[in-house]
């Protein structure tokens, strides 16, 4: 459409520009910021430098900017102030693509440049969208400060006067949190219908109870059990916390679908098509998202393709929440720094053929190492003529502190001891003909100089389960012979106990065999979280369902012959128990109790749980229809020093007397409450009886008391009421010292 010239004045007439209609031209050539400037970002917080230092500053800033994308040539515009001759402290930057600008905002915003300057990065279109004229009030208004509301104490349960632990139970459609009362029925704290749609899960230190829903994850806690946080992730399947509960990983097998027409709270277009989201729990906002990597297929002994299962958790956390890493199988390990989730040194760690890795569960404290570090252990299979390899790598330096070559390896499993003093690599080796397997243990002694490796190769059969003692240096393993082809019954297994030798000064020496129990059907090992006691059980079997409770520090009488006096173990079998259909076993965080569960998630036969003490004595048994989960509430690390803990252990007998008195008083209180309840019922009955007698007297009835019986005669009808009298002869209370 062309502009209209009909009403233009003649040359000798005065020209009035306002009479011309330019709307068609303005509409045609209007600059649409949202369409043309998506690749631009605005950088704030830069130092103000003179013109002759501007080029140096631009070069310095470009090193940061190019770490997440590629800035166009001459793509940095840093204006100067005409009056001062210095830069204004901000710059406009153009990337090659909009997704690079988004990455810059996500990863570079808040990056420190020096001690006094921190870089702020925002999209140019966002500044126009939210800072456009009319959207920001030019007049200052004092901000409204919400009144202070005291938040709930999220760890108040630790102050229970009786030192009880809490449990969460999921049965039918109900989820409840209860106090554990030893032999008595659990005392309810909260019990709700339809609290979760899939399962429940405690956070690692017990602060939050997690519920799973079709639209995401919710965290609950506090005295009122109110919702503390909500994380929107439609279709979420799994969840994993960092050790200190600062971060959360959610995963769904279905990629997210996020667009402007279907907004999801807290999520942006960057999360579209992703499966994993890593969240900051404090803010409730996503830090970064990832797509699921394709799991490569391998081949079995006959050359058939075998697709490996997805490893969970895929993102594994360092012990202090400062790093999280994931593996690209066969290629590399990517380590990210928290809280910004930037790739460490801007590159993944190339580890050709890597099959698995595990972070040390505690700060390693290697000898003569004074600088900060975290360790992870990894292994690679045989590639061509190169042997299989196990390595220990230090982070953040990426220094390989120890490697060991292995030969004829079929598989390997990495097992860290809870204090990161040892890491055991369980190596399954095949014979040259590849027809038979044997296992040996490669134990890296992490805290000793040079990280020596001790080999335990006295194991003749294949190890199917291995477990370190928590906070200790002993381990238990279960072995089995070869399974004959077509065998209907699996072969018997054996339980083996190992402990280090005693050295002068109390230091642990080399690991030695303590005892082997042959011809059993065990397949699972459950250590007490405090060490010393271990439950060895059979899980998921219809043929065997027993549990054995062992003590590895049993106090033997002096006259007993001690065949293991040179080892740091005194083994004693304490008890055996049975639980048909057991699917799960859990120790409480204090190591006082252990529970066995028959979950309806696995089968529908005799669902419920059994509660035992650490010696294997059955305390409580409950059969509950559609019982799904029994979860002890974890406890955070103790605030007591090692010296204070040692003092308590030294005087434990004195403390135990106080506890015994409290238990007896509680038991007597319970008995007294029963007696008092009976008294009240009797008094109520007697009062009712007297009222009935008075009423009958008023009606003119003849009342005769005869031998403890009340006989009423009226109109020939006879009614007998028998009176039962309960008399307490004597009541004594004795405290056993």
C-alpha positions in Angstrom: 0.0 0.0 0.0 1.5 3.4 -1.1 1.1 6.6 1.0 -1.6 9.0 -0.1 -0.5 12.2 -1.8 -4.0 13.7 -2.5 -3.9 16.2 0.4 -0.3 17.4 0.0 0.0 21.2 -0.2 1.3 23.0 -3.2 4.9 24.2 -3.3 4.0 27.8 -2.3 1.8 26.6 0.6 3.2 25.9 4.1 4.1 22.2 4.5 2.5 20.3 7.5 4.2 16.9 8.0 1.7 15.8 10.6 -0.9 15.5 7.8 1.0 12.6 6.2 0.0 9.0 7.2 3.2 7.0 7.7 1.6 4.0 9.6 1.9 1.6 6.6 5.7 2.4 6.3 6.3 2.1 10.0 4.5 -1.3 10.2 6.5 -2.6 7.2 9.9 -1.6 8.6 9.4 -1.9 12.3 12.2 -3.7 14.1 10.9 -6.7 16.1 13.3 -7.3 18.9 11.9 -10.7 19.9 12.6 -12.0 16.4 16.0 -10.5 15.6 17.9 -10.1 18.9 17.7 -13.6 20.5 21.4 -14.1 20.1 22.3 -10.9 22.0 23.1 -10.7 25.7 23.9 -7.7 28.0 26.8 -8.0 30.3 26.7 -5.9 33.5 29.1 -5.6 36.5 32.2 -5.0 34.4 35.1 -2.8 35.6 35.1 0.8 34.3 38.5 1.3 32.5 40.0 4.0 30.3 39.8 3.8 26.6 43.4 2.5 26.2 42.6 -0.5 28.5 39.3 -1.3 26.8 40.8 -3.8 24.3 42.5 -5.7 27.1 39.2 -5.9 29.1 37.3 -7.1 26.0 39.9 -9.8 25.4 39.6 -10.9 29.1 35.8 -11.0 29.0 35.8 -12.9 25.7 37.7 -15.8 27.3 34.7 -16.2 29.6 32.1 -15.6 26.9 33.6 -18.1 24.5 33.5 -20.9 27.0 29.8 -21.5 26.4 29.5 -20.6 22.7 31.2 -18.5 19.9 30.9 -14.8 20.0 30.7 -13.2 16.5 33.8 -11.3 15.3 33.5 -7.7 16.6 30.5 -9.0 18.5 31.3 -7.1 21.7 30.1 -3.5 21.9 31.4 -1.7 25.1 30.3 1.9 25.1 32.5 4.8 26.5 31.3 7.7 28.6 32.2 10.9 26.8 32.7 12.9 30.0 34.9 10.5 31.9 36.6 8.7 28.9 36.0 5.4 30.6 33.8 2.4 29.8 30.3 2.3 31.3 30.6 -1.0 33.1 28.4 -2.9 30.7 28.6 -4.4 27.2 26.4 -5.8 24.4 27.5 -9.2 23.1 26.2 -11.1 20.0 26.6 -14.9 19.7 26.3 -16.9 16.6 23.1 -18.7 17.7 20.3 -18.0 20.2 21.0 -21.3 22.1 24.5 -20.0 22.9 23.0 -16.8 24.4 20.8 -18.9 26.6 23.7 -21.0 27.7 25.7 -17.8 28.5 22.8 -16.6 30.8 22.6 -20.0 32.5 26.3 -20.6 33.1 28.0 -17.2 33.2 25.5 -15.2 35.2 27.1 -14.5 38.6 30.6 -15.4 37.5 33.2 -13.5 39.6 35.8 -11.5 37.5 37.9 -10.4 40.5 37.3 -9.7 44.1 35.2 -6.6 43.4 33.4 -7.4 40.2 30.9 -10.1 39.4 29.5 -10.5 35.9 25.7 -10.4 35.4 24.4 -11.8 32.1 20.9 -11.3 30.7 19.3 -11.7 27.3 18.7 -8.5 25.5 15.2 -9.5 24.6 14.4 -10.1 28.3 15.6 -6.6 29.2 13.4 -5.1 26.5 10.4 -7.4 27.5 10.5 -6.7 31.2 12.1 -3.2 31.2 10.1 -1.6 28.4 8.6 1.8 29.1 5.5 1.5 31.3 6.6 -1.7 32.9 8.9 -0.1 35.4 7.6 2.6 37.7 10.0 5.6 37.5 8.8 6.7 41.0 10.5 5.0 44.0 8.2 3.0 46.3 9.5 1.6 49.5 9.4 -2.2 49.2 6.8 -4.1 51.2 8.5 -6.4 53.7 6.5 -9.4 54.7 6.2 -10.0 58.4 8.5 -12.5 59.8 7.0 -16.0 60.2 9.1 -18.5 62.1 9.7 -21.6 60.0 9.1 -25.1 61.2 12.1 -26.9 62.8 12.9 -29.6 60.2 14.9 -31.7 62.6 12.8 -31.4 65.7 12.3 -35.2 65.8 15.9 -35.6 67.0 14.9 -34.0 70.3 12.7 -36.9 71.3 13.3 -37.4 75.1 13.3 -41.1 74.7 15.7 -41.1 71.7 13.2 -42.9 69.5 13.5 -43.2 65.8 10.8 -42.5 63.3 9.6 -44.8 60.5 7.5 -44.2 57.4 5.1 -46.9 56.2 3.3 -47.1 53.0 0.4 -49.5 53.0 -2.6 -49.6 50.7 -3.3 -46.0 49.8 -2.1 -44.6 53.2 1.3 -43.2 54.1 2.1 -42.6 57.7 5.0 -41.5 59.9 5.3 -43.3 63.3 7.5 -43.4 66.4 9.1 -46.8 66.9 8.2 -48.2 70.3 10.2 -51.4 70.5 7.7 -54.2 71.4 4.7 -51.9 71.4 2.6 -50.8 68.3 4.2 -47.8 66.5 2.8 -44.5 67.7 1.4 -42.4 64.8 2.7 -38.9 64.1 0.8 -38.3 60.9 -1.2 -40.6 58.6 -2.7 -39.5 55.3 -4.6 -41.0 52.4 -3.1 -40.7 48.9 0.0 -38.9 50.0 2.0 -40.4 47.1 1.2 -41.9 43.8 4.2 -44.1 43.3 6.5 -44.6 46.3 8.0 -42.6 49.2 11.7 -41.9 49.9 13.6 -40.1 52.7 16.3 -37.6 52.0 19.8 -38.8 53.1 19.8 -37.0 56.4 16.1 -37.4 57.1 15.1 -33.8 56.7 12.5 -34.4 54.0 10.0 -37.2 53.1 9.6 -37.4 49.3 6.3 -38.1 47.6 6.1 -38.9 43.9 3.3 -37.6 41.6 2.4 -37.5 37.9 3.4 -33.8 37.8 6.5 -34.0 39.9 8.1 -34.4 43.3 7.1 -32.9 46.7 9.2 -32.7 49.9 7.5 -32.7 53.3 8.7 -32.0 56.8 8.4 -30.1 60.1 6.2 -30.8 63.0 3.0 -30.2 60.9 4.3 -32.2 58.0 3.6 -29.4 55.6 4.9 -29.2 52.1 8.4 -27.6 52.1 9.2 -27.8 48.3 7.7 -28.7 45.0 9.6 -29.6 41.8 7.6 -29.8 38.6 8.7 -32.7 36.4 5.8 -34.3 34.6 6.1 -38.1 34.3 9.0 -38.3 36.9 10.1 -41.9 37.6 13.1 -41.6 39.9 14.7 -39.2 42.3 18.1 -38.9 43.9 19.5 -36.5 46.6 23.0 -35.2 47.0 24.6 -36.3 50.3 24.1 -33.0 52.1 20.5 -32.5 50.7 21.5 -29.3 48.8 20.6 -30.7 45.3 18.1 -33.1 43.8 18.1 -35.1 40.5 14.8 -36.1 38.9 14.5 -38.4 35.9 11.7 -39.4 33.6 11.8 -42.0 30.8 9.7 -39.6 28.7 11.5 -36.4 27.4 10.0 -33.2 28.7 7.6 -31.3 26.4 7.9 -27.6 27.3 6.6 -24.9 25.0 4.8 -21.5 25.2 1.4 -23.1 24.7 2.0 -25.7 27.5 4.1 -24.0 30.2 5.4 -26.0 33.2 6.1 -24.1 36.5 9.8 -23.3 37.0 10.8 -24.8 33.6 11.9 -23.0 30.5 12.3 -23.9 26.8 15.8 -25.1 27.6 14.4 -28.1 29.4 12.4 -29.2 26.4 13.3 -32.7 25.3 15.4 -33.4 28.4 15.0 -36.4 30.8 17.2 -35.3 33.8 16.8 -32.1 35.8 19.2 -31.1 38.6 17.5 -28.8 41.1 18.7 -26.5 43.8 16.6 -27.5 46.8 16.9 -24.2 48.7 15.5 -22.1 45.8 13.3 -24.8 44.2 14.7 -23.9 40.7 16.4 -26.1 38.1 20.2 -25.6 37.7 20.7 -27.7 34.6 18.9 -30.3 32.5 20.2 -33.2 30.4 18.9 -35.8 27.9 19.3 -39.5 28.4 22.3 -40.9 26.7 22.0 -44.0 24.5 23.2 -47.0 26.4 25.6 -48.9 24.1 25.1 -52.6 23.5 27.8 -55.2 24.2 28.2 -58.8 23.3 28.1 -61.9 25.4 30.4 -64.9 25.2 28.6 -66.2 22.1 28.8 -62.8 20.3 25.1 -62.0 20.8 24.2 -58.3 21.4 23.3 -57.4 25.0 21.9 -54.0 25.9 23.0 -52.9 29.3 20.5 -51.5 31.8 20.5 -47.8 32.6 22.7 -47.1 35.6 21.0 -45.3 38.5 21.9 -42.9 39.9 23.3 -41.7 36.6 24.6 -38.5 38.1 26.8 -39.4 41.0 27.7 -36.9 43.8 31.0 -36.3 45.5 30.9 -36.7 49.3 30.7 -32.9 50.0 28.1 -31.9 47.3 30.8 -29.8 45.4 30.8 -32.0 42.3 28.5 -34.2 40.4 29.6 -36.4 37.5 28.1 -38.7 34.9 29.7 -41.2 32.5 29.5 -41.5 28.8 30.1 -45.2 28.7 33.2 -46.1 26.7 34.3 -42.5 26.2 34.5 -40.1 29.1 33.5 -38.9 32.6 32.0 -35.4 32.8 32.5 -33.6 36.2 30.4 -30.6 36.9 31.1 -28.0 39.6 28.2 -26.9 41.9 26.3 -24.7 42.3 26.8 -23.3 38.7 26.9 -26.8 37.1 29.7 -25.7 34.8 31.9 -28.4 33.3 35.2 -28.7 35.3 37.9 -27.1 33.3 35.4 -26.8 30.4 36.1 -30.3 29.2 35.2 -33.9 30.0 37.8 -36.4 31.2 38.7 -38.8 28.4 38.8 -42.3 29.7 38.7 -44.7 26.8 36.5 -47.7 27.4 35.4 -46.6 30.9 32.7 -49.0 32.2 32.0 -47.6 35.7 33.1 -45.1 38.3 32.3 -44.4 42.0 33.1 -41.3 44.1 34.7 -41.8 47.5 31.9 -41.6 50.1 34.0 -39.4 52.4 37.0 -37.0 52.1 40.0 -39.4 51.4 42.6 -37.8 53.8 45.5 -39.4 51.9 48.9 -39.4 53.7 51.0 -36.2 53.1 48.2 -34.6 51.1 47.3 -31.3 52.6 45.3 -29.7 49.7 41.6 -30.2 49.1 40.6 -33.2 47.0 37.9 -35.6 46.2 38.6 -39.1 44.7 36.8 -41.3 42.3 37.7 -44.8 41.2 37.0 -46.1 37.7 37.8 -49.2 35.6 38.2 -50.0 31.9 38.1 -53.4 30.2 40.7 -55.0 28.0 41.0 -53.1 24.7 42.9 -54.9 22.0 46.3 -55.7 23.4 45.9 -53.3 26.3 45.0 -54.8 29.7 42.0 -53.9 31.8 42.8 -51.0 34.2 41.6 -49.6 37.5 42.4 -46.0 38.4 42.1 -43.5 41.2 41.7 -39.9 40.1 41.9 -36.7 42.2 39.4 -33.9 41.7 39.7 -31.0 40.9 43.3 -31.5 39.7 42.3 -34.5 37.5 45.6 -36.2 38.6 45.7 -40.0 38.4 47.1 -41.0 41.8 47.1 -44.8 41.3 46.5 -47.3 38.5 46.6 -51.1 38.3 46.6 -53.3 35.3 44.3 -56.4 35.3 44.2 -59.4 32.9 41.5 -61.9 31.8 38.8 -59.7 33.2 35.1 -60.5 32.5 33.6 -57.9 34.9 34.6 -55.7 37.8 32.6 -54.0 40.7 33.8 -51.1 42.8 33.2 -51.1 46.5 34.3 -48.1 48.7 34.6 -48.4 52.4 32.4 -45.8 54.2 35.4 -43.7 55.5 37.2 -43.9 52.1 40.1 -45.7 53.8 39.8 -48.6 51.3 38.3 -49.3 47.9 37.9 -52.9 46.9 37.7 -53.9 43.2 35.9 -57.3 42.9 37.4 -58.7 39.7 35.8 -61.7 37.9 38.4 -63.4 35.8 37.9 -66.0 33.2 40.2 -68.8 32.2 41.9 -68.9 28.9 39.2 -71.1 27.5 36.6 -68.6 29.0 34.6 -71.6 30.3 35.1 -70.9 34.0 35.2 -67.9 36.3 37.0 -67.1 39.5 37.1 -63.9 41.6 39.9 -62.1 43.4 39.8 -58.8 45.4 42.1 -55.9 44.6 42.1 -53.7 47.8 43.5 -50.2 47.4 44.7 -48.9 50.8 43.9 -45.3 50.1 45.3 -43.6 53.2 48.7 -45.3 53.2 51.7 -43.9 51.4 51.7 -44.6 47.7 48.2 -46.2 47.9 49.4 -49.9 48.0 47.2 -52.6 46.6 46.6 -55.8 48.5 45.4 -58.8 46.5 43.1 -61.4 48.1 43.2 -64.3 45.7 42.4 -67.2 48.0 38.8 -67.3 46.8 38.1 -70.3 44.7 34.5 -69.6 43.7 32.7 -66.6 42.1 31.8 -63.8 44.5 28.1 -62.8 44.1 28.0 -60.3 47.0 30.5 -58.2 48.9 30.0 -55.6 51.7 32.4 -53.6 53.8 31.7 -53.0 57.5 30.5 -49.4 57.9 33.0 -47.3 59.9 35.2 -50.4 60.1 37.8 -52.4 58.2 36.2 -55.9 58.0 34.1 -57.4 55.1 31.8 -60.2 54.3 31.3 -61.9 51.0 29.1 -64.6 49.5 30.4 -67.1 47.0 28.9 -69.7 44.8 30.1 -72.5 42.5 29.4 -72.7 38.8 25.8 -73.1 37.8 25.3 -76.2 35.7 23.5 -75.7 32.4 19.8 -76.4 32.8 20.0 -76.8 36.6 16.6 -76.4 38.2 18.0 -75.7 41.6 20.7 -73.1 42.1 23.9 -74.2 43.7 24.6 -73.7 47.4 26.4 -70.6 48.5 29.0 -69.9 51.2 29.6 -67.0 53.6 33.1 -65.8 54.2 34.3 -63.4 56.9 37.6 -61.4 56.5 39.4 -59.1 59.0 42.8 -57.4 59.1 45.7 -58.7 61.2 46.5 -56.9 64.5 49.7 -54.8 64.2 51.6 -53.1 67.0 50.0 -49.8 67.9 46.5 -51.0 66.8 47.0 -50.3 63.1 45.3 -52.8 60.7 47.5 -55.1 58.8 46.8 -57.4 55.8 43.4 -59.0 55.4 43.0 -62.6 56.5 40.2 -65.2 56.3 38.3 -65.6 59.6 35.7 -68.3 58.8 33.6 -69.7 56.0 30.1 -71.1 56.5 29.4 -73.6 53.7 26.2 -75.0 52.1 23.8 -72.2 52.7 21.4 -70.4 50.4 22.3 -66.8 51.4 22.5 -64.0 48.8 22.3 -60.7 50.7 24.5 -58.9 53.3 23.2 -56.2 55.6 25.6 -54.5 58.0 24.5 -52.5 60.9 25.2 -48.8 60.1 27.4 -48.7 63.2 29.4 -51.8 62.2 30.1 -54.9 64.3 26.8 -56.7 63.7 25.7 -58.1 60.3 22.6 -59.9 59.0 23.2 -62.4 56.2 19.9 -63.3 54.5 18.1 -64.8 51.6 16.1 -62.4 49.5 13.6 -63.1 46.8 13.6 -66.9 47.2 10.7 -69.3 47.6 12.9 -72.1 48.9 14.8 -70.4 51.7 13.7 -67.5 53.9 16.1 -67.5 56.9 18.3 -64.8 58.4 21.5 -65.2 60.3 22.7 -62.6 62.8 26.5 -62.4 63.4 28.7 -60.4 65.8 32.3 -59.8 64.7 33.4 -58.3 68.0 32.1 -60.8 70.4 33.5 -60.7 73.9 34.9 -64.2 74.6 35.6 -65.5 78.0 39.3 -65.6 78.9 39.3 -69.3 79.3 37.9 -69.9 75.8 40.5 -70.8 73.2 40.8 -68.0 70.6 41.9 -69.2 67.2 41.7 -65.7 65.8 43.6 -63.8 68.5 45.9 -62.3 65.9 43.0 -60.9 63.8 40.8 -57.9 64.5 37.6 -60.0 64.8 35.9 -62.4 67.3 33.1 -64.0 65.3 30.0 -65.3 67.0 26.7 -66.5 65.5 23.9 -64.9 67.7 20.6 -66.1 66.3 18.6 -67.3 63.3 15.2 -66.1 62.2 12.6 -66.8 59.4 10.4 -64.5 57.4 8.5 -66.0 54.5 8.5 -63.9 51.4 11.1 -61.3 52.7 11.9 -58.7 50.0 13.7 -56.0 51.8 15.8 -55.6 55.0 16.7 -52.3 56.7 18.6 -51.4 59.8 17.6 -48.4 61.8 20.2 -45.5 61.8 21.3 -46.3 65.4 22.0 -50.0 64.7 19.5 -51.1 67.5 16.9 -52.7 65.3 16.5 -54.3 62.0 13.3 -54.8 60.0 12.4 -57.4 57.4 9.7 -56.5 54.9 7.5 -58.6 52.6 6.4 -55.9 50.1 3.4 -56.0 47.8 5.6 -54.3 45.3 7.1 -57.7 44.7 4.3 -60.2 45.7 1.0 -60.3 47.4 1.6 -63.2 49.9 1.7 -62.4 53.6 2.7 -58.8 53.2 3.9 -57.0 56.4 7.0 -56.7 58.4 9.0 -58.2 61.3 11.1 -56.1 63.8 14.2 -57.6 65.4 16.8 -56.3 67.8 20.4 -56.3 66.7 20.8 -59.8 68.2 18.0 -61.3 66.1 15.4 -61.5 68.8 11.9 -61.0 67.3 10.2 -57.9 68.9 7.1 -57.3 66.8 5.4 -58.9 63.8 2.6 -57.3 61.8 0.8 -58.7 58.8 -0.7 -55.8 56.8 -2.7 -56.2 53.6 -1.0 -54.4 50.6 2.0 -53.4 52.7 4.5 -51.7 50.4 7.3 -49.9 52.2 8.9 -49.6 55.7 11.6 -46.9 55.8 13.6 -45.8 58.8 14.1 -42.1 59.0 17.8 -41.4 58.5 19.8 -39.3 61.0 22.3 -36.6 60.2 25.9 -37.1 61.2 26.5 -36.7 65.0 27.7 -33.4 66.4 29.8 -35.2 69.0 33.6 -35.3 68.6 35.5 -38.6 68.4 36.7 -38.0 72.0 33.1 -37.5 73.3 31.9 -40.6 71.4 34.8 -42.6 72.9 33.9 -41.4 76.4 30.3 -42.5 76.0 31.4 -46.0 74.8 33.8 -46.2 77.7 31.0 -45.5 80.2 28.2 -47.3 78.4 27.5 -49.6 81.3 26.7 -46.6 83.5 24.4 -45.2 80.9 22.7 -48.5 80.4 21.6 -48.6 84.0 19.7 -45.4 83.5 18.1 -46.7 80.4 17.1 -49.9 82.1 15.4 -47.9 84.9 13.6 -45.8 82.3 12.4 -48.9 80.5 11.2 -50.5 83.7 9.4 -47.3 84.8 7.7 -47.1 81.4 6.6 -50.7 81.7 5.3 -50.2 85.2 3.5 -47.1 84.1 1.8 -49.1 81.3 0.7 -51.7 83.9 -0.5 -49.0 86.3 -2.5 -47.4 83.5 -4.2 -50.7 82.8 -5.1 -51.1 86.5 -6.4 -47.6 86.8 -8.5 -48.1 83.7 -10.1 -51.1 85.3 -10.7 -49.2 88.4 -12.5 -46.5 86.5 -14.7 -49.0 84.7 -15.6 -50.7 88.1 -16.4 -47.3 89.7 -18.6 -46.4 86.7 -20.4 -49.8 87.0 -21.0 -49.3 90.8 -22.3 -45.8 90.3 -24.7 -47.0 87.6 -25.8 -49.9 89.8 -26.5 -47.5 92.7 -28.5 -45.2 90.4 -30.6 -48.1 89.2 -31.3 -49.3 92.8 -32.4 -45.8 93.8 -34.7 -45.6 90.7 -36.3 -48.9 91.6 -36.8 -47.9 95.2 -38.6 -44.8 94.0 -40.8 -46.9 91.9 -41.8 -49.0 94.9 -40.0 -52.2 94.0 -38.7 -54.5 96.7 -35.0 -54.8 96.6 -33.2 -57.7 98.4 -29.5 -58.1 98.5 -28.6 -61.7 98.9 -25.1 -63.1 98.8 -23.6 -60.7 96.3 -26.8 -60.8 94.2 -29.5 -58.2 93.7 -32.9 -59.7 93.5 -35.9 -57.6 92.3 -39.4 -59.0 92.6 -42.2 -57.1 90.9 -45.4 -58.5 89.3 -43.9 -62.0 89.7 -40.9 -61.2 87.5 -37.5 -62.0 88.9 -34.3 -60.4 87.6 -30.9 -61.3 88.9 -27.8 -59.1 88.6 -24.5 -60.7 89.4 -21.9 -58.4 91.0 -18.2 -59.0 90.2 -15.8 -57.5 92.7 -12.1 -57.0 91.8 -9.8 -56.4 94.7 -6.1 -55.5 94.5 -4.4 -57.4 97.3 -0.9 -55.9 97.0 1.0 -53.8 94.5 4.8 -53.5 94.7 7.3 -51.7 92.5 10.9 -52.8 92.4 13.8 -51.2 90.6 16.5 -53.6 89.6 19.9 -52.0 89.8 
